[in-house]
Amino acid sequence: MPSRCSKVGRPRLNVGSMPIQPHEPPTPPTLRELEALASRELREFAWLAMEGVLRALGWERGGAIIASLIARLITLGEESANLQEAAEIAVVHGLMVHGVPPRNEREWEIARRIYEPEVIRLMETWAPFTGFLAPDDERR
């Protein structure tokens, strides 16, 4: 088989290869895509990215990218319609990992909903925290 290198050992350009294919310049992002980026809403941006991949590459060429985006959406978990409730759940998780039991009835209600009964029984044995994380009425 003949060498594709010149006499001085450097590869020759485009010898036996296909000609360079013209390509279209990328389209600028839409207002919707810019808003999704600015809002930092990962789910919305992932859906917009899938839409763009389908539009640009189609199912055959974009399938692996779409599968990867779907896997990332699954790892984000279920979308919470109520951001306040999501924040309260995060607070209960944070308290629990630091050994602090829920501080009021609302937090206990959330804990009972997200943890197994044996975890709740264990949390009930923890002493209430009276420092910085205590509810306002207990700090006085």
N, C-alpha and C positions, 0 to 999 in steps of 0.2 A: 504494500500500500504506500503510495507516495506521501511524503511529508508535507504538512501544511505550513511549514516554516520556511522563511527565506534563507538565503545562504548564510546570513549572519546570526541565525537562530531566533529571530523575532517572528511571531506569527503574522501572517499576511491577513489583512482585513477582508472579510466577506468572500473568502475563497470557498466556493462550494456551499455557501449558505444562502438562505433566502434573502431577498431584498428587504430592506427596512420597511416595515409596514407603517403607513400613515396612521395617526391616531388623533382623536378629537381632544381638544383641551378639556380639562375637568369643568363641569358646570359649577357656577358659584352656589354656595349654600342658600337655601330658601329662607325666608323670614321665620317659618316654623322651625326649621333646623337650628337657626341661630338662637331662637327663644329657648329651645330645649337645652342647648348648650349653656346658655346664660342661667337658666333656672336650676341646673345641675340635677334634673330629673332623669335618672339613669334608665328607667323603664321606657319613658317616652323617647329618649334618644336612641335606645336599642331598637325600638319599633321603627323609628324613622330610618335608622341605618339599614335595617332589613328591607324596608321599602326601596331605598336607594340601590341596594345590591341587586334586588330583583329587577329594578328598572335598568340598571347598567349591564348586568351580566346574565340575567335570566336564571331559571331554576337549575339548568344543567351545570353551568360554570360557577354559580354562586351558592350551590347547595352546601358546601363545606363551611362557608362563611356564615350562612344562615343557621346551620346546625350549631355552630359555636356560639352565636348570639343567643339562640334559644337556651343553650346550656347555661349561659350567664344569667339569663332572666330567671331560670329555675333556681339558681343559687341565691338570687335576691330574696326568694321567699314570696309569700303571698302579699299582694299589694294591700296596704291598709287604707281603707277609704277615710278613716278618721286619723289625722295626724296627731291630734291630742292624745288619743288612745295609744298610738304607737309610742309616743314620748313617755306616757305613763308606764307602759310595759318595759321600756328601756330603763326607767328609774327603778322599777321593782327588780329587774335583772341585776342592775348595778348594786343595789342594796344587798341582794342575796349573795353575790360573789364576794362581798366584803364582810359577810357575817352579820349583817344588820337586818333584823326582821322588818316586815312592812310596818309603817308608822301610823296608818289610819285604816278605817274600814274599807275604803276604796282600794287601797293597795293590797289588803288581804283578799278582797274579791278578785283582783287581777291575779294574785299569786295562786289562789285556788283554781283559777281557770287555766293557768299555764304550767303548773307544776303537778307532779304526781302526789297522791295522798301521803305517801311516806315522807316526802320532802316537806310537805306542809306540817306534818307532825313534828319533824325535826326543827323546823323554823319556829314552831310554837314554844319550844323549850329555850330558845335564845332570849337573853335578857334584852329589854328595850335599850336603845341607844339614847343617851341624854346629852350628847355633845352637839356639835355643829349641825348634824343631820337630823336632829330631833325636830318635831313640829314646833312651830312658834309658841304655842301655848305651854309646852313643856320646858322651854328654855328659860322662862321667867322665874 
